[in-house]
Amino acid sequence: MTDINAYQGPAEAGFGDYVALLKPRVMSLVVFTAFVGLWIAPVPMNPFVAFCSILFIALGGGASGALNMWYDADIDAVMKRTAGRPVPSGLVPKGDALALGIALSGLSVMMLGLAANWFAAGFLAFTIFFYAVVYTIWLKRSTPQNIVIGGAAGAFPPMIGWACATGGIGIESLLMFALIFFWTPPHFWALALFMNNDYTNAGVPMLPVTHGRKVTRRHIFGYTLVLTPFAIWLGFTSVGGGVYLAVSAVLNALFIAGGWQILRRSDEQSRADNHKVEKRYFRLSLYYLFLHFLALLVQHWVGAW
């Protein structure tokens, strides 16, 4: 008689596991910011070509995620937040993640070049390289500035979207880059403050691990101050206006207030309330970026109307 509870061998990966390799939540941010950059650009695109361009940018973002999971499988396995990912959990072999990342990288770049233009395609290729090699392989394990420099990879998508429409770069796309670039460190450092044990166990030199929580809090507040003028400046360019400026003013006031609350915190206070303030600031940072780019879209539609 067969024991139905007997060990059946390792589980086989399903389609969803391979989709998870592409980091769909991160990809959604890539897609949204790239779409905004493309849509508000001064050169209109054919809707079908625009759709294809965003699709191939998304595939490029997914390729970066798969390459990141391939290389980071060892540290993902010891972090609670990432241990369930397809590679460290044993569902997807590392070689499959690498093969998928390389295949999607080539496909996305080639197809974006054919759909939009080769400048945008080259920009996408550079972004994939920057995230997979410069950030994941080089910076992430070697310096507490990993998320500062490496954050550029996540800031490139709106510039790629803009380049799909215009074939180049403008002050507007540079400021969209700056908005994400200076937002990224406080966003991830807030996460690191309440996930510090994960990074310590994995040996990832995030700022709280290498310099302590007090220094990290000062850096978070400092970056909120640096970020604000770039966010406001964007409102005075051709893609800005009253709607965007009103939204940005409110969001930056809230962000600075949140950074100030974190700055004034002590380790004892954070432990006592289970990092309540840090977690609230982290959630606010998600709304901060999304609502800025949504405001750009609304401003564009108001202007067109």
C-alpha positions in Angstrom: 0.0 0.0 0.0 1.4 3.4 -1.0 1.8 6.0 1.7 0.3 9.2 0.4 2.4 11.2 2.8 5.6 9.8 1.6 8.2 12.2 0.2 7.6 12.9 -3.4 10.9 14.6 -4.3 11.5 18.3 -4.9 8.6 20.4 -6.0 8.6 21.4 -9.7 8.6 25.1 -10.6 5.5 26.4 -12.1 4.9 29.3 -14.4 4.3 31.6 -11.5 7.7 30.8 -10.1 9.4 32.0 -13.3 7.2 35.1 -13.2 8.4 35.7 -9.6 12.0 35.7 -10.9 11.1 38.9 -12.8 10.3 40.8 -9.5 6.8 41.8 -10.7 6.3 44.4 -7.9 9.5 46.1 -8.8 8.6 45.8 -12.5 5.3 47.6 -11.8 7.2 50.6 -10.7 9.5 50.4 -13.7 6.5 50.2 -16.0 4.6 53.0 -14.4 7.5 55.5 -14.3 8.6 54.6 -17.8 5.0 55.0 -19.0 4.8 58.5 -17.4 8.1 59.5 -19.0 6.9 58.3 -22.4 3.4 59.8 -22.2 4.2 63.3 -21.0 7.1 63.7 -23.5 6.5 66.5 -26.0 6.7 64.1 -29.0 3.5 62.0 -29.3 3.8 58.3 -30.1 1.5 55.9 -31.9 -0.4 54.1 -29.1 0.5 50.7 -30.4 4.2 51.6 -30.6 4.0 53.1 -27.2 2.4 49.9 -25.8 5.1 47.8 -27.4 7.8 50.1 -26.0 6.5 49.8 -22.5 6.2 46.1 -22.8 9.9 45.7 -23.8 11.0 48.1 -21.1 9.1 45.8 -18.6 10.8 42.8 -20.0 14.1 44.5 -19.5 13.2 45.3 -15.9 12.2 41.6 -15.5 15.6 40.5 -17.0 17.4 42.6 -14.4 15.3 41.0 -11.6 16.1 37.5 -12.8 19.9 38.3 -13.0 19.7 39.8 -9.5 18.0 36.6 -8.2 20.6 34.4 -9.9 23.6 36.2 -8.3 22.0 36.9 -4.9 20.6 33.4 -4.3 23.1 32.8 -1.4 22.3 35.9 0.5 18.5 35.7 -0.3 18.5 32.3 1.4 19.5 33.8 4.8 17.2 36.8 4.7 13.6 36.3 6.0 12.3 38.8 3.5 13.7 36.9 0.5 14.1 33.3 1.6 10.9 32.3 -0.2 12.1 33.5 -3.6 12.2 30.9 -6.3 15.9 30.3 -6.4 16.8 30.1 -2.7 13.7 28.0 -2.0 14.9 25.5 -4.6 12.0 25.8 -7.0 14.1 27.3 -9.8 17.7 26.3 -10.5 20.2 29.2 -10.6 21.1 28.3 -14.2 17.5 28.8 -15.3 17.4 32.2 -13.6 20.6 33.2 -15.4 19.4 31.9 -18.8 16.1 33.7 -18.5 17.8 36.9 -17.5 20.2 36.8 -20.4 17.5 35.8 -22.9 15.1 38.5 -21.8 17.9 41.1 -21.8 18.7 40.5 -25.4 15.1 40.2 -26.5 14.0 43.4 -24.8 16.8 45.5 -26.1 16.5 44.3 -29.7 12.7 44.7 -29.8 12.8 48.1 -28.2 15.3 49.3 -30.8 13.0 48.0 -33.5 9.8 49.4 -31.9 11.0 52.8 -30.8 14.6 53.8 -31.5 18.1 52.6 -30.9 19.0 55.3 -28.4 16.3 54.1 -26.1 17.4 50.5 -26.7 21.0 51.3 -25.8 19.7 53.1 -22.7 17.8 50.0 -21.7 20.8 47.8 -22.2 22.9 50.1 -20.0 20.3 50.1 -17.3 20.2 46.3 -17.3 24.0 46.2 -17.1 24.1 48.8 -14.3 21.6 46.9 -12.2 22.9 43.4 -12.7 26.7 44.1 -12.8 27.4 47.5 -11.2 24.8 47.3 -8.4 24.2 43.5 -7.8 27.7 42.1 -8.4 29.9 45.0 -7.4 28.3 47.6 -5.1 25.8 45.6 -3.1 28.3 43.6 -1.2 31.2 46.0 -1.1 30.0 49.4 0.1 27.3 51.0 2.3 26.8 53.4 -0.6 25.4 50.5 -2.6 21.9 51.8 -2.7 22.9 55.4 -3.3 24.9 54.7 -6.5 23.0 51.5 -7.4 19.7 53.4 -7.1 20.4 55.0 -10.4 19.3 51.8 -12.1 15.7 52.3 -10.7 15.8 56.0 -11.7 16.5 55.4 -15.4 13.1 54.0 -16.6 11.3 57.4 -17.0 14.3 58.6 -19.0 14.0 55.5 -21.2 10.3 56.2 -21.7 11.1 59.8 -22.6 13.8 58.6 -25.0 11.4 56.3 -26.7 9.2 59.3 -27.6 11.9 61.9 -28.3 15.0 60.0 -29.2 17.0 61.9 -26.6 17.2 63.4 -23.1 15.7 66.6 -21.7 15.8 68.6 -18.5 12.4 67.1 -17.6 13.6 63.5 -17.9 16.8 64.4 -15.9 14.6 65.8 -13.1 12.4 62.7 -13.2 15.7 60.7 -12.8 16.7 62.9 -9.9 13.3 62.5 -8.2 13.8 58.7 -8.0 17.5 58.8 -7.5 17.3 60.9 -4.3 14.2 59.1 -3.1 15.8 55.7 -3.2 18.3 55.9 -0.3 15.8 57.1 2.4 13.2 54.6 1.1 15.6 51.7 1.5 17.4 52.9 4.6 14.0 53.2 6.3 13.4 49.5 5.4 16.9 48.6 6.6 16.2 50.2 10.0 13.5 47.6 10.8 15.0 44.8 8.7 18.6 45.3 10.0 19.0 41.7 11.3 18.4 40.4 7.8 21.2 42.5 6.3 23.5 41.7 9.2 23.0 38.0 8.8 23.5 38.2 5.1 26.6 40.3 5.3 25.2 43.1 3.2 26.9 46.4 4.2 23.8 48.5 4.4 24.3 51.8 6.2 22.7 50.7 9.5 25.0 47.6 9.5 28.2 49.5 8.9 27.6 52.9 10.5 24.7 52.3 12.9 21.2 53.5 13.2 22.0 57.0 14.4 24.0 57.8 11.3 21.4 56.2 9.1 18.7 58.5 10.6 20.8 61.5 9.8 21.3 60.4 6.3 17.5 59.7 5.8 16.6 63.2 6.9 19.4 64.7 4.9 18.2 63.1 1.7 14.7 64.2 2.3 16.0 67.8 2.3 18.1 67.2 -0.9 15.2 65.5 -2.7 12.7 68.3 -2.1 14.1 71.0 -4.5 14.4 68.6 -7.3 10.8 67.4 -6.9 9.6 71.0 -6.8 11.9 72.1 -9.7 10.2 69.5 -11.9 6.9 71.5 -11.4 8.4 74.5 -13.2 9.4 72.7 -16.4 7.2 72.1 -19.4 5.7 69.0 -17.8 4.8 70.7 -14.5 2.1 73.1 -13.4 -0.3 73.9 -10.6 -1.7 70.4 -10.1 1.8 68.9 -9.8 3.2 71.7 -7.6 0.3 71.4 -5.2 0.7 67.6 -4.9 4.5 67.9 -4.6 4.3 70.6 -1.9 2.1 68.4 0.3 4.1 65.2 -0.3 7.4 66.9 0.4 6.1 68.5 3.6 5.0 65.1 4.8 8.2 63.5 3.8 10.4 66.0 5.6 8.2 65.7 8.7 8.6 62.0 8.6 12.3 62.2 8.1 12.5 64.6 11.1 10.5 62.2 13.3 13.0 59.4 12.4 16.0 61.8 13.1 14.7 62.4 16.6 14.2 58.7 17.4 16.4 56.7 19.7 17.1 52.9 19.4 15.1 52.4 22.6 12.1 54.2 21.2 12.2 52.2 18.0 12.5 48.8 19.8 9.7 49.8 22.2 7.1 50.4 19.5 8.5 47.8 17.0 9.8 50.5 14.6 6.4 52.0 14.1 7.7 55.4 12.9 10.2 53.8 10.5 7.5 51.5 9.0 5.1 54.5 8.6 7.9 56.5 6.8 8.6 53.5 4.6 4.9 53.3 3.5 4.8 57.0 3.0 7.8 56.8 0.7 5.9 54.4 -1.6 3.0 56.8 -1.8 5.4 59.7 -2.3 6.9 58.4 -5.5 3.7 57.0 -7.0 1.7 60.2 -6.3 4.4 62.4 -7.8 4.3 60.5 -11.1 0.6 60.2 -11.0 0.4 64.0 -10.6 2.6 64.4 -13.7 0.1 62.3 -15.6 -2.9 64.3 -14.3 -1.0 67.6 -15.1 -0.4 66.4 -18.6 -4.1 65.5 -19.1 -5.3 68.8 -17.6 -2.9 70.7 -19.9 -4.2 68.7 -23.0 -7.8 69.3 -22.0 
